[in-house]
Structure formats: C-alpha cells, structure tokens
C-alpha cells in the first residue's frame, strides 16, 4: 500500500522534525569518549533531543568510506543504519547528534519516523534526564574488522566493549 500524506496541520507530532524542535543541549569534552552531548535543562521521558543527519549512502559506499576515514586517521566514526542497504554517514556533513555517546545503560534511544514521505531518525529520551547529564544511547554496534571498540560508559552493567 503506498504511503500517503495526511494533513493534520499543527497537531501533527512529526512537525518536531520539520521545525527542528530540539532539546537544549551542548557539546562537551567527554574525555576518552571524545566529544559528548549533555542536556541544558531537565528533560521528560520521550523528549525529542536531536535528529541524526548526514549523507545517506549504500552499504558498499559505507565500506569504502570507513576504509578511507581510517586511512585519514579518523579515530571516531559517525555511521548509523537507516533502512535496508542504506546508512547515514555524519562524519563530514552531520549535526550535533553524531556526538551522542554510547552507553550500556542509555537514557536515549533512536526512533525512525516518516516525515514528508522520507524516513528520518531522531533521538528521544527514554527516561527523565537532569540538567547537565550526558545524553547517551546504545549503538548496537555492528563491527567491521577485527578489533572491538572499548566502551567507556562507566556503568556498573558495562560490557567493556561497544
């Protein structure tokens, strides 16, 4: 069945993506994790934090880019699965969401929404978050190569690796 646009005006909850109604956040130095994102206000559960944006690429192009970024000496990679054979590469053209770190006990999760007929990914809080708290999500990392990435989340349930 084809998707159709249903006009509901200002009552449409998808408008948070269109109006970029993001939570107040800031980038900070998160030590061995690199950059991180923390909240500048108390946030309720299911608050729209940020949209994950970047170049939409195929898995084949992803493998080429990951190899190229490694040759360029990049220590952090900003890829996220979108759907099927598509991924989002936020390495060079991405927003603040690329700096949200992994945690084995995250306070955010990704949600896929269809907005204007296009699939988009947003990060939403899964529980209450206090002002100044780091925002994190579970990367559910699919590894390419031999080395597992160490996890620096510091949670008592930390698996040690992403």
N, C-alpha and C positions, 0 to 999 in steps of 0.2 A: 504494500500500500504506500503510495507516495506521501511524503511529508507535506503538510500544508501549513501555511502561516495563519494563525488565529489571532486577529487583532483584539486585544483586551485593554489597550491603552495604558494608562499609568498604573493600573493594578497588576500588570504583568511583572512577575518576580524576576524574569530574565533581564529586565531593564538594568539591574545592578551591573551587569556586564557592559551594556551599552553606555551607561552613564559613568562607568568606572567608579562606582560607589564602594571604594576600598576602605578597609580599616586603617586607622592611623598607625603607621609603622616607621621604623628607621633601620638602616643598615648599621651594623656594628662589627668590630673585630672580635670574632669568636675563637681566638687562639688557634689551636691545631686544626679546627674545623674550617678555617678560612673566615670569610665573611658570614654573618648571620643576620637574621631579621628579628627584631623584638617589637613588642606592642607598646604604643604610646598611650594606651587607655585600657581600662578593664573591658574585656570582650565577653559577650554571652556565647553560649553554645550556638553553633550554626551561623556564626558571623562570617560574611564574605570578606576574606582577607585580601587576596590579590588574584589576578588572572595570570596563568602561566603562558607566556607568549614567546614567540621566536619563529624561525623558519620551519615550515612543515616539509619534511624530507622523507624519502623512502628508506627502508632498511639497508638497501645496497649503498645509498649515498651516506647513510649513517656510518657504516663500516669504514668507508673511505675518509670521512671527516674525523672520526675518532682516531684513526691512524695518523692523519695529518696533524691534528691537535697534539698528539703525543710527540710527534717529531718536532713540533714548535715548542715543546717543553711545558705545555699546559699541565698543571697539577690537579685542576678541578674541571669536571665535565658537567655540562648542563643539558642533558638529553632527557626527554620524557616520552613514553609511549602515548600515542594519541588513539589510533584505532588500526586494526589490521596491520598493514605494511607501513603505516605512517608513524613518524615520531616528530617531536618538536625539538629543534636544536636552538637553545637560547644562549649558546656560547658567545656569539659576537653581536647578535641582534635579539636581545631579550630584556625583560623587565626585572623589577626587584624580586619577584617570586623565585627567580633562579638562585637566590641566596638563602632560601629557607633550607635549613639543615635537616639531616636525617636524625631520627630518634627511635630507639626500641620501645619507647613509651611516648608516642607523639601526642600533641594537642591539636593537630590539624589533620585533615585528610583531603584528597582530591575528589572533585565531583565533575563529571562530564555533563555539560548542558548543550542543548541545541539552541542557538540564538541566530535568528535571521537565516535559518537553514544551514548554518555552519556549526560544526562541533567545536566546543571550546572547553578549556579546563580551568576550573577555579579551585583555590584552596580555601577551605572553610574550617572554622574551629569545631572541634568535636566535644569540647567541654569549656567551662569558664577559664579565661586566661586573665591573669593580673597584669596591670601596667608594669612595664619593664621586663616581663617574662619573654624568653626566647620562644619564637614560633617554630615548630618542627612538624615533620610528617614522616611516615615510613616509606622509604624509597622503594621497597620491594624490588631491590636491585637485581637486574639480570646481568650477570657477569660475562664479559667478553675478554678472553685472555686467561692467564694462569693465576694471577695474584688477586686475592681477596682484599677488599678495601677495609682497613681498620675502622672501627666505629669509636667515636669519641663522645658519645652522648652522655656517658656518666651515670646512666640509670642503673638501679640495682638489678634489673632484668636484662641488662645489655648482653647481647650475644657475642660481643667482641669484634664482629665483622658486619659490614653492611651487606 
